[in-house]
């Protein structure tokens, strides 16, 4: 009952409450990024949600659009600005995803929504991560985030899908707040973002 109905109700109530409380922060960050990038402060990207349904994730922009002489975007580490790095370090870039929660695309807690091009690369075990709504935070995020391997992330994601309870969600939320305050696991040591998923070879 919690997984199929109560969780969604709690998500909606909590997301609306947090949006109301953080509205001054939301407006301030939006203004700072608008002036910094001289463009929209928001980053929109297609992501697969529950049952692999594609939606537009909303985040605060942290990278510019600089390109090389051939017109290709520079590596993420070169496009991540100082302001963007700070906003990402305290997870403020995630705030707009509360709108995704209100719209029903996401949950506060669940497997993180990844890129659509990864969908053909998942094995049957890994595909289970799409049986629930993706989350702003999740079991994998509080157990290593970008510092662990893809295989470990997917094992943690599927564990969550198979064991969704109110108690587990409360545990994840508390651990998330602890990690935000400690600024743990924000990025991979060698990149501004985690490395791309190339698929798993089943043995």
TAZI-V284853 format. One record per backbone hydrogen bond with DSSP energy under -0.5 kcal/mol. NH is the residue of the N-H (numbers start at 1). CO is the residue of the C=O. Records with the same first field share a line. If there is no record, write none. Layout:
BEGIN
NH: CO / CO
END
This chain:
BEGIN
5: 1
6: 1
7: 2
9: 5
10: 6
11: 7
12: 8
13: 9
14: 10
15: 11
16: 12
17: 13
18: 14
19: 15
20: 16
21: 17
22: 18
23: 19 / 20
26: 22
27: 23
28: 24
29: 25
30: 26
31: 27
32: 28
33: 29
34: 30
35: 31
36: 32
37: 33
38: 34
43: 59
44: 42
45: 57
47: 55
48: 114
49: 53
51: 130
52: 49
53: 50
55: 47
57: 45 / 55
59: 43 / 57
60: 93
61: 41
64: 79
68: 72
71: 68
74: 66
78: 75
79: 75 / 76
80: 76
81: 62 / 79
85: 81
86: 82
87: 83
88: 84
89: 85
90: 86
91: 88
92: 87
93: 87
94: 91
95: 92
97: 94
98: 95
99: 96
100: 96
101: 97
102: 98
103: 99
104: 100 / 101
105: 100
106: 100
107: 134
110: 137
116: 46
118: 115
119: 116
121: 118
122: 118 / 119
127: 123
128: 125
129: 126
130: 127
131: 128
132: 129
134: 105
135: 111
136: 107
137: 108
142: 138
143: 140
144: 141
145: 140
146: 185
147: 144
148: 145
153: 149
154: 150
155: 151
156: 152
157: 153
158: 154
159: 155
160: 156
161: 157
162: 158
163: 159 / 160
164: 161
169: 165
170: 166
171: 167
172: 168
173: 169
174: 170
175: 171
176: 172
177: 173
178: 174
179: 175
180: 176
181: 177
182: 178
183: 179
184: 179
191: 188
200: 121
202: 200
END
